[in-house]
Amino acid sequence: MMFSLSGILCLALHLLPEVKSSMVKLHDKGYEGIVIAINPNVTEDEKLIQNIQKMVTEASTYLFHATKQRVYFRKVSILIPMTWKSKSEYLLPKQESYEQADVIVADPYLKYGDDPYTLQYGQCGEKGQYIHFTPNFLLTDNLAVYGPRGRVFVHEWAHLRWGVFDEYNVNRPFYISRKNTIEATRCSTAITGRYVVFNDCQGGSCVTRPCRRDSQTRLYEAKCTFIPDKSQTTKDSIMFMQNLDSVTEFCTKKTHNVEAPNLHNKMCNHRSIWDVIQESEDFQNASPITGMKMPPHPAFSLLKSKQRVVCLVLDKSGSMSEEDRLIRLNQAAELYLIQVIEKGSLVGMVVFDHIAEIKNNLIRIGDDNAYQNITGNLPQNAYGGTSICNGLKAGFQVITSSNQTTSGSEIILLTDGEDNSISQCFEEVKQSGAIIHTIALGPDAAKELEALSNMTGGLRFYANKDINGLIDAFSRISSRSGNISEQAIQLESKTLNVKGRTWANGTVSVDSTIGRDTFFVVTWTKQKPQIILQDPKGKQYNTPEFKEHKLNIRSSRLHIPGIAETGTWTYSLLNKQAQPQLLSVTMTTRARNPSVLPIIAVAHMSRNTAQYPSPIIVYARVSQGFMPVLGVNVTAMIETEGGYQITLELWDNGAGADTIKNDGIYSRYFMEYNGNGRYSLKVHVQARNYTARRSLRRQNKSLYIPGYVVNGEIVLNPPRPEVKEDLAEAELEDFSRLTSGGSFTVSGAPPAGNNAPLFPPSKITDLEAEVKGDHVHLSWTAPGSTLDKGKAANYIIRISKCFQELQHDFDNAAVVNTSGLTPKEAGSKETFVFNPELLKVENDTKFFYIAIQANNEANLTSEVSNIPPAIRFFVPQDSSIPALGISAISLAIWGLVMILSVI
């Protein structure tokens, strides 16, 4: 059976729920449930709230007209941090949280600028993660640089909600068009401006000169800048320069610049912004609102975060006695209470079988007595049936009996049993306003369990054969307040099958951003091993220094005093008994100090439900503050409901499933289905040999405008702040991180053991053409035989002087002989050289395009690649270029180097 990848991905996009638990809904043309959250480290300022309200109000009107009277903003919540003073008008949040907010307001890391941007790394049409505004952007006058804030918000909202991309390209600001003219990368081409190089800038003014052509690329020189005219007549496009007064629309099919080498053309196959937006679920059968010239003003709710309230609701039914499940529950819950939950939090506990029992009302976590009061009540015996609703109701009672509200409180629900009556308490759960995180243990856990997480914005996890699976799940459930310095960070989680009388050894890296409140935990299945832990300076911690719980839950813990030493820690475990046993090690820590943000890793699937045969994507984001971290090894480990484990290396190479190269987002297609049911994901990140580095690169943002042409004169905007390169692009020391990516559910897959579905190779998106002498040199990243796995069987390369022929009628374009080209393994760099003089094209061809497809052994073919041009240059005797407009360049002679890639 042959599957169309684009069709499958499109179906998945519209039918399957997204992972991020945004509360935004479109109701009767108005967006409701938008959450704008202020980071707890932002200084209190009433004007910040006022400016947010003004921005959204202005944006609503601009959005209404930009979408041709179809949608506007109706209800918005502003989440105020606990660190700000309380006021009578502040309400309590329900499921709203900083972590799940649609818009966050936070300072930039290392003060690298106030460019608004959207964290967006999905495919075309997929929703983004969040919009980031800095307080400085919202509090200072940026009108000249970015335009009115409401327009900026609409630009970013299009990224976030509709999955469109920017129509500029700071890395390739110019290109040569089919009309043989140098053009600025923009949409639409009706936007006019001037092309200058700035010299001798002092006191807000600069001496300028016209741009010159680069002798190699024949484009404008590297320092050339496009300065737009302040006065324009064109109405589009918002995704290029929303700051221009005349710009009030998105590019349409009629005005779209298909040639521009920008990210939108690459990701959305050269379709216009408006075409992609109209395919969104928001615009299905949507018609303009009649009789409304202006939308009503948005309604704002001011919510103030509260202290964290968590109740553990733990299953102790009869099935928990199987496979050491009750022991594993105790190990994970103890680790959560001692190592993960933030100090000052209120925590209670309920255990349940067919009835529920309150073990602890809310206790404030602060010292060892508080931990012992709860951990001493962990369940020791398993019996009875399973009633999840009774457990949840008791959890609500724990919260309300301590004079707390269930609204905004969290419940961690762990169960392994079947229960067909969960739906009976769905309405009570919805009304509670609580956030419910679910942990399914084993293959028989209630099938409706995840519905509780989905309806409340909670996390969802699954654990089965992996004995550290529960520990990993509990370690991921940290505060949603946005205070990263207080969150627990998992450095290691490893299970070792150790033979009798044998040592097992390993290492863990502790970097200089972490080290406070560090724990090293060892668990075992039969007998406590001998333990040796050594810090980077040679100090050893031995077995007697590791503490065991009095309940004998086969777990031993060392709290490393003070700040853990930076460097490589080594551990050795001796299985003292004759028979093999499973040993596990877990290491957690927190940020070294609040002034230096730690490196963190966050992982998730592109969807939390996978319908066979649709492939889904594994994502891992590695960052320090808001800065991407590059050059690390990222490995995903996926466990199926039947216990089958898949290991997948994730890539940040801009090919296959990865949208942008070197943006700190590591991704890969997952298609190794092995039966139906729940699958779990965890990701291990490791930096070795000083290969990791920070990056300032940020995509999907509002374009910084250096100035405008006003009445023939260039008027400059304030310069953007500069960061020392050694700070911004600094190499990072070795480090390790481990994080759970939660669970996802697979349906419609063949029985376990059958081969994975067969897909074509993934689309090549980074094809480049470079003309040298009489030859064209091509380069691209190799796809796989199946998407981005394995290697293709062969390549088909075609050329045409018509872009549309390659895009829409690839099979009828002239073919290039590739008999000597053998595909490499997926992810490898491919190169190929051919002589265009050997091709059957007219002798006077000045400009033609190149595209490529890949085939696999089953004769399944990838989509057509991006389509770069190859150009013959004719150098005129008069090489001067006017200061205004764009000079036409005649192209006729092979010989000068040209590198272009229409993406």
Order of alpha helices (4+ residues) and beta strands (2+ residues): alpha-beta-beta-beta-alpha-beta-beta-beta-beta-beta-alpha-alpha-alpha-beta-beta-beta-beta-beta-alpha-alpha-alpha-beta-beta-alpha-beta-beta-alpha-alpha-beta-alpha-beta-alpha-beta-alpha-beta-beta-beta-beta-beta-beta-beta-beta-beta-beta-beta-beta-beta-beta-beta-beta-beta-beta-beta-beta-alpha-beta-beta-beta-beta-alpha-beta-beta-beta-beta-beta
